[in-house]
Amino acid sequence: MVKVGKKKTSDTMAILKHKYYRAKPERASALEQEPLNAGIARKIYALRTRSGLTQAQLANKIGTTASVISRLEGSDYDGHSLNILRRIASVMGMTLEVRFRANVSAARGKQSPNRKLNGLNNSRRVDV
């Protein structure tokens, strides 16, 4: 067991979080982005494979290279641009939708500074 904070724990995730992310906001921010990046990568892969396209074929259709598609499908890639995501959606006969949701602190009952931005609340969607 390792002491994390004021009590001991054997929870591996708690130990790792304490060791690598406590008092390191840049690391914590990167960790929070990972599920989003991985989710985008999985969606691109699923769309491409369901359509029966290879990476090279999709790349040709959107005017890029297979290596770009490979990077986009990588879970650790964080350079997804709206432009390329729109192009992928377009060749798949879809539109791209972007949503804003309340952040974790707002979900826990704390007022987010951006919650009332332009009169929007967290129950509305903003489609791009």
DSSP file (Angstrom, degrees, kcal/mol; ACC not computed):
  #  RESIDUE AA STRUCTURE BP1 BP2  ACC     N-H-->O    O-->H-N    N-H-->O    O-->H-N    TCO  KAPPA ALPHA  PHI   PSI    X-CA   Y-CA   Z-CA
    1    1 A M              0   0    0      0, 0.0     2,-0.4     0, 0.0     9,-0.2   0.000 360.0 360.0 360.0 147.5    0.0    0.0    0.0
    2    2 A V  E     -A    9   0A   0      7,-2.5     7,-2.9     5,-0.0     2,-0.6  -0.939 360.0-117.9-121.5 143.0    1.0    3.5   -0.8
    3    3 A K  E     -A    8   0A   0     -2,-0.4     2,-0.5     5,-0.3     5,-0.3  -0.714  31.6-177.7 -82.6 119.6    0.0    6.6    1.1
    4    4 A V  E >   -A    7   0A   0      3,-2.2     3,-1.4    -2,-0.6     2,-0.4  -0.968  62.8 -40.1-119.1 113.5   -1.9    9.0   -1.2
    5    5 A G  T 3  S-     0   0    0     -2,-0.5    -2,-0.0     1,-0.2     3,-0.0  -0.577 124.2 -22.2  70.7-125.2   -2.9   12.2    0.5
    6    6 A K  T 3  S+     0   0    0     -2,-0.4     2,-0.3     2,-0.1    -1,-0.2   0.549 129.3  51.1 -99.1  -9.4   -4.0   11.5    4.0
    7    7 A K  E <  S-A    4   0A   0     -3,-1.4    -3,-2.2    -5,-0.0     2,-0.2  -0.920  81.4-110.5-130.8 157.0   -4.9    7.8    3.7
    8    8 A K  E     +A    3   0A   0     -2,-0.3     2,-0.3    -5,-0.3    -5,-0.3  -0.539  37.3 178.1 -82.5 147.9   -3.3    4.7    2.3
    9    9 A T  E     -A    2   0A   0     -7,-2.9    -7,-2.5    -2,-0.2     0, 0.0  -0.986  35.4-161.1-146.4 155.5   -4.5    3.1   -0.8
   10   10 A S        +     0   0    0     -2,-0.3     2,-0.7    -9,-0.2     3,-0.1   0.219  55.8 126.1-114.9   9.1   -3.7    0.1   -3.1
   11   11 A D     >  -     0   0    0      1,-0.2     4,-2.3    -9,-0.1     5,-0.2  -0.584  51.7-153.9 -71.0 111.4   -5.8    1.7   -6.0
   12   12 A T  H  > S+     0   0    0     -2,-0.7     4,-2.7     1,-0.2     5,-0.2   0.893  91.4  50.6 -57.0 -44.9   -3.3    1.7   -8.9
   13   13 A M  H  > S+     0   0    0      1,-0.2     4,-2.8     2,-0.2    -1,-0.2   0.899 110.3  49.8 -63.9 -39.8   -5.0    4.6  -10.6
   14   14 A A  H  > S+     0   0    0      2,-0.2     4,-2.3     1,-0.2    -1,-0.2   0.902 111.8  48.9 -64.2 -40.4   -5.0    6.7   -7.5
   15   15 A I  H  X S+     0   0    0     -4,-2.3     4,-2.6     2,-0.2    -2,-0.2   0.935 114.0  45.1 -64.9 -46.7   -1.3    6.0   -6.9
   16   16 A L  H  X S+     0   0    0     -4,-2.7     4,-2.9     2,-0.2     5,-0.4   0.915 112.9  50.6 -64.1 -43.1   -0.4    6.9  -10.5
   17   17 A K  H  X>S+     0   0    0     -4,-2.8     4,-2.1    -5,-0.2     5,-1.0   0.923 113.2  46.5 -60.1 -44.1   -2.5   10.0  -10.5
   18   18 A H  H  X5S+     0   0    0     -4,-2.3     4,-0.6    -5,-0.2    -2,-0.2   0.919 117.0  43.5 -62.9 -45.1   -0.9   11.1   -7.2
   19   19 A K  H  <5S+     0   0    0     -4,-2.6    -2,-0.2    -5,-0.2    -1,-0.2   0.898 128.3  22.8 -70.9 -42.0    2.6   10.4   -8.4
   20   20 A Y  H  <5S+     0   0    0     -4,-2.9    -3,-0.2    -5,-0.2    -2,-0.2   0.670 130.1  31.3-104.7 -18.5    2.4   11.9  -11.9
   21   21 A Y  H ><5S+     0   0    0     -4,-2.1     3,-1.9    -5,-0.4     7,-0.3   0.629  78.8 112.2-120.1 -16.7   -0.4   14.4  -12.0
   22   22 A R  T 3<<S-     0   0    0     -5,-1.0    -4,-0.0    -4,-0.6     5,-0.0  -0.424  98.7  -0.6 -63.4 129.8   -0.6   16.1   -8.5
   23   23 A A  T 3  S+     0   0    0     -2,-0.2    -1,-0.3     1,-0.1    -2,-0.0   0.711 109.6 103.8  62.6  23.7    0.4   19.7   -8.7
   24   24 A K    X>  +     0   0    0     -3,-1.9     4,-2.1     1,-0.1     3,-0.7  -0.673  42.7 174.4-131.2  78.7    1.1   19.3  -12.5
   25   25 A P  H 3> S+     0   0    0      0, 0.0     4,-2.6     0, 0.0     5,-0.2   0.803  76.5  58.3 -60.5 -32.0   -1.8   21.0  -14.2
   26   26 A E  H 3> S+     0   0    0      2,-0.2     4,-1.8     1,-0.2     5,-0.1   0.892 109.8  44.2 -66.4 -36.9   -0.3   20.6  -17.7
   27   27 A R  H <> S+     0   0    0     -3,-0.7     4,-2.3     2,-0.2    -1,-0.2   0.904 112.9  51.2 -70.2 -41.9   -0.2   16.8  -17.3
   28   28 A A  H  X S+     0   0    0     -4,-2.1     4,-1.9    -7,-0.3    -2,-0.2   0.900 109.7  50.6 -62.6 -40.6   -3.6   16.7  -15.8
   29   29 A S  H  X S+     0   0    0     -4,-2.6     4,-1.3     2,-0.2    -1,-0.2   0.911 110.1  49.5 -63.3 -43.4   -5.0   18.7  -18.7
   30   30 A A  H  X S+     0   0    0     -4,-1.8     4,-1.0     1,-0.2    -2,-0.2   0.890 109.2  52.8 -62.4 -39.7   -3.4   16.3  -21.2
   31   31 A L  H  < S+     0   0    0     -4,-2.3     3,-0.4     1,-0.2    -1,-0.2   0.882 106.4  52.7 -64.0 -38.6   -4.8   13.3  -19.4
   32   32 A E  H  < S+     0   0    0     -4,-1.9     4,-0.5     1,-0.2    -1,-0.2   0.808 107.3  53.4 -66.6 -29.5   -8.3   14.8  -19.6
   33   33 A Q  H  X S+     0   0    0     -4,-1.3     4,-2.4    -3,-0.2     3,-0.4   0.726  88.3  81.4 -77.8 -22.3   -7.9   15.3  -23.4
   34   34 A E  H  X S+     0   0    0     -4,-1.0     4,-2.9    -3,-0.4     5,-0.3   0.881  88.0  51.0 -57.0 -45.7   -7.0   11.6  -24.0
   35   35 A P  H  > S+     0   0    0      0, 0.0     4,-2.1     0, 0.0    -1,-0.2   0.890 111.8  49.8 -60.8 -35.4  -10.5   10.2  -24.0
   36   36 A L  H  > S+     0   0    0     -4,-0.5     4,-2.3    -3,-0.4    -2,-0.2   0.948 112.9  45.4 -65.1 -49.0  -11.6   12.8  -26.5
   37   37 A N  H  X S+     0   0    0     -4,-2.4     4,-2.2     1,-0.2    -1,-0.2   0.919 114.9  47.6 -61.2 -44.6   -8.6   12.2  -28.8
   38   38 A A  H  X S+     0   0    0     -4,-2.9     4,-2.5    -5,-0.2    -1,-0.2   0.877 110.7  52.8 -65.3 -37.0   -9.1    8.4  -28.6
   39   39 A G  H  X S+     0   0    0     -4,-2.1     4,-2.1    -5,-0.3    -2,-0.2   0.906 109.3  48.0 -65.3 -42.2  -12.8    8.7  -29.3
   40   40 A I  H  X S+     0   0    0     -4,-2.3     4,-2.4     2,-0.2    -2,-0.2   0.922 111.8  50.7 -63.2 -43.7  -12.3   10.8  -32.4
   41   41 A A  H  X S+     0   0    0     -4,-2.2     4,-2.4     1,-0.2    -2,-0.2   0.922 110.6  48.8 -60.2 -45.5   -9.7    8.3  -33.6
   42   42 A R  H  X S+     0   0    0     -4,-2.5     4,-2.7     1,-0.2    -1,-0.2   0.882 110.9  50.8 -62.7 -38.6  -12.1    5.4  -33.0
   43   43 A K  H  X S+     0   0    0     -4,-2.1     4,-2.6     2,-0.2     5,-0.2   0.908 110.2  48.5 -67.7 -41.5  -15.0    7.2  -34.9
   44   44 A I  H  X S+     0   0    0     -4,-2.4     4,-2.5     2,-0.2    -2,-0.2   0.941 114.0  47.2 -62.5 -46.1  -12.8    7.9  -37.9
   45   45 A Y  H  X S+     0   0    0     -4,-2.4     4,-2.9     1,-0.2     5,-0.3   0.929 112.8  48.9 -60.1 -46.3  -11.6    4.3  -38.0
   46   46 A A  H  X S+     0   0    0     -4,-2.7     4,-2.5     1,-0.2     5,-0.2   0.913 112.0  48.2 -63.0 -43.4  -15.2    3.0  -37.6
   47   47 A L  H  X S+     0   0    0     -4,-2.6     4,-1.4     2,-0.2    -1,-0.2   0.933 114.4  46.5 -61.1 -45.5  -16.6    5.2  -40.4
   48   48 A R  H  <>S+     0   0    0     -4,-2.5     5,-2.3    -5,-0.2     4,-0.3   0.938 115.6  43.4 -64.3 -47.8  -13.8    4.3  -42.7
   49   49 A T  H ><5S+     0   0    0     -4,-2.9     3,-1.2     1,-0.2    -1,-0.2   0.883 111.4  53.7 -70.4 -37.3  -14.0    0.5  -42.1
   50   50 A R  H 3<5S+     0   0    0     -4,-2.5    -1,-0.2    -5,-0.3    -2,-0.2   0.822 108.4  51.9 -63.2 -29.4  -17.8    0.4  -42.3
   51   51 A S  T 3<5S-     0   0    0     -4,-1.4    -1,-0.3    -5,-0.2    -2,-0.2   0.517 115.1-120.9 -83.2  -4.9  -17.6    2.2  -45.6
   52   52 A G  T < 5 +     0   0    0     -3,-1.2     2,-0.3    -4,-0.3    -3,-0.2   0.757  64.0 142.6  73.0  24.9  -15.1   -0.5  -46.8
   53   53 A L      < -     0   0    0     -5,-2.3    -1,-0.2    -6,-0.2     2,-0.1  -0.745  45.3-137.4-100.5 145.9  -12.4    2.0  -47.5
   54   54 A T     >  -     0   0    0     -2,-0.3     4,-2.4     1,-0.1     5,-0.2  -0.456  34.7-104.2 -83.5 169.0   -8.7    1.6  -47.0
   55   55 A Q  H  > S+     0   0    0      1,-0.2     4,-2.5     2,-0.2     5,-0.2   0.906 124.0  51.6 -60.8 -40.1   -6.7    4.5  -45.5
   56   56 A A  H  > S+     0   0    0      2,-0.2     4,-2.3     1,-0.2    -1,-0.2   0.893 109.3  49.5 -64.5 -40.4   -5.3    5.2  -48.9
   57   57 A Q  H  > S+     0   0    0      2,-0.2     4,-2.0     1,-0.2    -2,-0.2   0.923 112.9  45.8 -66.3 -44.4   -8.8    5.3  -50.5
   58   58 A L  H  X S+     0   0    0     -4,-2.4     4,-1.8     1,-0.2    -2,-0.2   0.925 112.3  52.3 -63.1 -43.4  -10.2    7.7  -47.8
   59   59 A A  H  X>S+     0   0    0     -4,-2.5     5,-2.8    -5,-0.2     4,-0.9   0.916 108.7  50.0 -58.3 -44.7   -7.1    9.9  -48.1
   60   60 A N  H  <5S+     0   0    0     -4,-2.3     3,-0.5     1,-0.2    -1,-0.2   0.895 108.8  52.8 -61.3 -41.0   -7.6   10.1  -51.9
   61   61 A K  H  <5S+     0   0    0     -4,-2.0    -1,-0.2     1,-0.2    -2,-0.2   0.825 116.3  37.9 -66.6 -32.1  -11.2   11.1  -51.5
   62   62 A I  H  <5S-     0   0    0     -4,-1.8    -1,-0.2    -3,-0.2    -2,-0.2   0.415 116.6-108.6-102.1   2.5  -10.4   13.9  -49.0
   63   63 A G  T  <5S+     0   0    0     -4,-0.9     2,-0.2    -3,-0.5    -3,-0.2   0.897  81.9  94.9  78.3  42.0   -7.2   15.1  -50.8
   64   64 A T  S   <S-     0   0    0     -5,-2.8     2,-0.3    -8,-0.1    -1,-0.2  -0.683  72.8 -83.0-141.3-163.5   -4.6   14.0  -48.4
   65   65 A T    >>  -     0   0    0     -2,-0.2     4,-1.5    -3,-0.1     3,-0.6  -0.713  30.2-115.3-110.8 161.7   -2.2   11.0  -47.8
   66   66 A A  H 3> S+     0   0    0     -2,-0.3     4,-2.5     1,-0.2     5,-0.1   0.827 115.0  61.3 -62.1 -32.1   -2.7    7.6  -46.2
   67   67 A S  H 3> S+     0   0    0      1,-0.2     4,-2.1     2,-0.2    -1,-0.2   0.847 101.6  52.5 -66.0 -31.8   -0.2    8.6  -43.5
   68   68 A V  H <> S+     0   0    0     -3,-0.6     4,-2.5     2,-0.2    -1,-0.2   0.921 110.1  47.6 -67.1 -43.6   -2.4   11.5  -42.4
   69   69 A I  H  X S+     0   0    0     -4,-1.5     4,-1.9     1,-0.2    -2,-0.2   0.906 110.0  53.5 -63.2 -40.7   -5.4    9.1  -42.1
   70   70 A S  H  < S+     0   0    0     -4,-2.5     4,-0.4     1,-0.2    -1,-0.2   0.921 110.4  46.4 -59.4 -44.7   -3.2    6.8  -40.1
   71   71 A R  H >< S+     0   0    0     -4,-2.1     3,-1.3     1,-0.2     6,-0.3   0.915 110.1  53.4 -63.7 -42.8   -2.2    9.6  -37.7
   72   72 A L  H 3< S+     0   0    0     -4,-2.5    -1,-0.2     1,-0.3    -2,-0.2   0.838 108.7  50.3 -61.0 -33.0   -5.9   10.7  -37.4
   73   73 A E  T 3< S+     0   0    0     -4,-1.9     2,-0.4    -5,-0.2    -1,-0.3   0.491  88.2 103.6 -84.7  -3.7   -6.8    7.1  -36.4
   74   74 A G  S X  S-     0   0    0     -3,-1.3     3,-1.6    -4,-0.4   -33,-0.1  -0.661  70.7-140.4 -81.0 131.6   -4.1    7.0  -33.8
   75   75 A S  T 3  S+     0   0    0     -2,-0.4    -1,-0.1     1,-0.3   -34,-0.1   0.697 100.1  53.9 -67.5 -18.3   -5.4    7.3  -30.2
   76   76 A D  T 3  S+     0   0    0    -39,-0.1     2,-0.4   -38,-0.1    -1,-0.3   0.391  81.6 110.2 -97.2   4.7   -2.5    9.5  -29.2
   77   77 A Y    <   +     0   0    0     -3,-1.6     3,-0.2    -6,-0.3   -36,-0.1  -0.644  38.1 176.1 -81.0 132.7   -2.9   12.1  -32.0
   78   78 A D        +     0   0    0     -2,-0.4    -1,-0.1     1,-0.1    -6,-0.1   0.129  54.8  89.7-123.5  21.6   -4.2   15.5  -30.8
   79   79 A G        +     0   0    0     -8,-0.1     2,-0.3     2,-0.1    -1,-0.1   0.012  46.5 150.1-108.0  28.7   -4.1   17.5  -34.0
   80   80 A H        -     0   0    0     -3,-0.2     2,-0.3    -8,-0.1     3,-0.0  -0.453  30.4-158.3 -64.0 121.7   -7.6   16.9  -35.3
   81   81 A S     >  -     0   0    0     -2,-0.3     4,-2.2     1,-0.1     5,-0.2  -0.765  23.5-128.6-101.7 150.0   -8.7   19.9  -37.2
   82   82 A L  H  > S+     0   0    0     -2,-0.3     4,-2.7     1,-0.2     5,-0.2   0.876 108.0  59.6 -60.7 -36.3  -12.3   20.8  -37.9
   83   83 A N  H  > S+     0   0    0      1,-0.2     4,-2.0     2,-0.2    -1,-0.2   0.942 109.0  39.9 -59.5 -50.4  -11.5   21.2  -41.6
   84   84 A I  H  > S+     0   0    0      1,-0.2     4,-2.3     2,-0.2    -1,-0.2   0.873 114.6  53.2 -70.6 -35.1  -10.2   17.6  -42.1
   85   85 A L  H  X S+     0   0    0     -4,-2.2     4,-2.5     2,-0.2    -1,-0.2   0.894 109.1  50.2 -65.2 -38.6  -13.0   16.2  -39.9
   86   86 A R  H  X S+     0   0    0     -4,-2.7     4,-2.7     2,-0.2    -2,-0.2   0.907 109.6  51.0 -62.8 -41.6  -15.6   18.1  -42.1
   87   87 A R  H  X S+     0   0    0     -4,-2.0     4,-2.1     2,-0.2    -2,-0.2   0.909 110.8  47.9 -64.0 -41.5  -14.0   16.6  -45.2
   88   88 A I  H  X S+     0   0    0     -4,-2.3     4,-1.3     2,-0.2    -2,-0.2   0.941 112.8  48.8 -63.0 -46.8  -14.2   13.1  -43.8
   89   89 A A  H  <>S+     0   0    0     -4,-2.5     5,-3.3     1,-0.2     3,-0.3   0.909 109.7  53.4 -58.7 -42.7  -17.8   13.6  -42.8
   90   90 A S  H ><5S+     0   0    0     -4,-2.7     3,-1.6     1,-0.2    -1,-0.2   0.916 107.8  47.4 -61.8 -46.2  -18.6   15.0  -46.2
   91   91 A V  H 3<5S+     0   0    0     -4,-2.1    -1,-0.2     1,-0.3    -2,-0.2   0.729 111.0  54.1 -70.0 -18.8  -17.2   12.0  -48.2
   92   92 A M  T 3<5S-     0   0    0     -4,-1.3    -1,-0.3    -3,-0.3    -2,-0.2   0.388 120.2-111.1 -91.3   2.9  -19.1    9.7  -45.8
   93   93 A G  T < 5S+     0   0    0     -3,-1.6     2,-0.2     1,-0.3    -3,-0.2   0.816  82.0 111.0  73.6  30.3  -22.4   11.5  -46.6
   94   94 A M      < -     0   0    0     -5,-3.3     2,-0.3    -6,-0.2    -1,-0.3  -0.741  62.1-125.8-127.0 172.9  -22.5   13.0  -43.1
   95   95 A T        -     0   0    0     -2,-0.2     2,-0.4    -3,-0.1    -9,-0.0  -0.893  26.9-117.1-117.3 155.4  -22.2   16.4  -41.3
   96   96 A L        -     0   0    0     -2,-0.3     2,-0.4    32,-0.1    32,-0.1  -0.766  27.2-165.7 -92.3 134.5  -19.9   17.2  -38.5
   97   97 A E        -     0   0    0     -2,-0.4     2,-0.4    31,-0.2    30,-0.1  -0.983   3.4-167.0-122.4 131.4  -21.4   18.2  -35.2
   98   98 A V        -     0   0    0     -2,-0.4     2,-0.4    28,-0.2    28,-0.2  -0.969   9.1-167.5-118.1 131.8  -19.5   19.8  -32.3
   99   99 A R        -     0   0    0     -2,-0.4     2,-0.5    26,-0.1    26,-0.1  -0.912  13.1-147.0-121.0 147.5  -21.1   20.1  -28.9
  100  100 A F        -     0   0    0     -2,-0.4     2,-0.3    24,-0.2    26,-0.1  -0.940  21.9-177.3-109.1 133.0  -20.1   22.0  -25.8
  101  101 A R        -     0   0    0     -2,-0.5    22,-0.1    24,-0.1    21,-0.1  -0.879  36.5 -87.0-126.3 159.9  -20.8   20.4  -22.4
  102  102 A A        -     0   0    0     -2,-0.3    -1,-0.0    20,-0.3    19,-0.0  -0.353  50.5-116.7 -60.8 143.5  -20.4   21.6  -18.8
  103  103 A N     >  -     0   0    0      1,-0.1     4,-2.0    -3,-0.0     3,-0.3  -0.234  31.7 -93.7 -78.0 174.9  -16.9   20.8  -17.5
  104  104 A V  H  > S+     0   0    0      1,-0.2     4,-1.4     2,-0.2     6,-0.2   0.878 124.0  52.9 -59.1 -42.8  -16.3   18.4  -14.6
  105  105 A S  H  4>S+     0   0    0      1,-0.2     5,-2.1     2,-0.2    -1,-0.2   0.873 110.0  49.0 -64.7 -34.9  -16.3   21.1  -11.9
  106  106 A A  H >45S+     0   0    0     -3,-0.3     3,-1.5     1,-0.2    -1,-0.2   0.873 107.6  55.1 -69.5 -36.3  -19.6   22.4  -13.1
  107  107 A A  H 3<5S+     0   0    0     -4,-2.0    -1,-0.2     1,-0.3    -2,-0.2   0.771 102.1  58.0 -67.2 -24.9  -21.1   18.9  -13.1
  108  108 A R  T 3<5S-     0   0    0     -4,-1.4    -1,-0.3    -5,-0.2    -2,-0.2   0.310 129.8 -93.3 -88.2   9.2  -20.0   18.6   -9.4
  109  109 A G  T < 5S+     0   0    0     -3,-1.5     2,-0.3     1,-0.4    -3,-0.2   0.407  87.3 126.5  98.1  -3.2  -22.1   21.6   -8.5
  110  110 A K      < -     0   0    0     -5,-2.1     2,-0.5    -6,-0.2    -1,-0.4  -0.688  67.5-110.4 -87.3 143.6  -19.5   24.3   -8.8
  111  111 A Q        -     0   0    0     -2,-0.3    -5,-0.1    -3,-0.1    -1,-0.1  -0.609  28.2-140.8 -75.6 121.1  -20.3   27.2  -11.1
  112  112 A S    >   -     0   0    0     -2,-0.5     3,-1.4     1,-0.1     4,-0.4  -0.635  11.9-131.8 -78.6 139.0  -18.1   27.2  -14.2
  113  113 A P  T 3  S+     0   0    0      0, 0.0     3,-0.3     0, 0.0    -1,-0.1   0.778 108.7  45.4 -63.0 -24.2  -17.0   30.6  -15.3
  114  114 A N  T >  S+     0   0    0      1,-0.2     3,-1.8     2,-0.1    -3,-0.0   0.406  83.2  99.9 -96.7   1.5  -18.1   29.8  -18.8
  115  115 A R  T <  S+     0   0    0     -3,-1.4    -1,-0.2     1,-0.3   -13,-0.0   0.851  89.6  37.4 -60.4 -37.4  -21.5   28.3  -17.9
  116  116 A K  T >  S+     0   0    0     -4,-0.4     3,-2.3    -3,-0.3    -1,-0.3   0.156  82.2 150.1-101.0  19.2  -23.5   31.4  -18.7
  117  117 A L  G X  S-     0   0    0     -3,-1.8     3,-2.2     1,-0.3    -3,-0.1  -0.327  81.7 -13.9 -55.8 120.8  -21.4   32.4  -21.7
  118  118 A N  G 3  S-     0   0    0      1,-0.3    -1,-0.3    -2,-0.1     3,-0.1   0.771 123.9 -65.1  53.8  30.0  -23.6   34.2  -24.2
  119  119 A G  G <  S+     0   0    0     -3,-2.3     2,-0.3     1,-0.3    -1,-0.3   0.553  98.9 138.8  76.0   6.2  -26.7   33.1  -22.3
  120  120 A L    <   -     0   0    0     -3,-2.2    -1,-0.3     2,-0.0     2,-0.3  -0.629  35.0-161.5 -84.3 141.3  -26.1   29.4  -23.1
  121  121 A N    >   -     0   0    0     -2,-0.3     3,-1.6    -5,-0.1    -5,-0.1  -0.722  36.5 -98.5-112.4 173.6  -26.7   26.8  -20.4
  122  122 A N  T 3  S+     0   0    0      1,-0.3   -20,-0.3    -2,-0.3    -6,-0.0   0.489 115.4  67.1 -74.1   0.0  -25.3   23.3  -20.4
  123  123 A S  T 3  S+     0   0    0    -22,-0.1    -1,-0.3     2,-0.1     2,-0.2   0.573  88.5  80.4 -93.3  -8.8  -28.6   21.8  -21.7
  124  124 A R  S <  S-     0   0    0     -3,-1.6     2,-0.4   -24,-0.0   -24,-0.2  -0.617  70.3-139.5 -95.2 157.0  -28.3   23.5  -25.1
  125  125 A R        -     0   0    0     -2,-0.2     2,-0.5   -26,-0.1   -26,-0.1  -0.880   2.5-154.0-112.9 147.3  -26.2   22.3  -28.0
  126  126 A V        -     0   0    0     -2,-0.4     2,-0.4   -28,-0.2   -28,-0.2  -0.967  17.1-159.3-118.4 111.1  -24.2   24.4  -30.4
  127  127 A D              0   0    0     -2,-0.5   -30,-0.1     1,-0.1   -28,-0.1  -0.733 360.0 360.0 -94.1 139.0  -23.8   22.7  -33.8
  128  128 A V              0   0    0     -2,-0.4   -31,-0.2   -32,-0.1    -1,-0.1   0.346 360.0 360.0-110.6 360.0  -21.0   23.7  -36.1
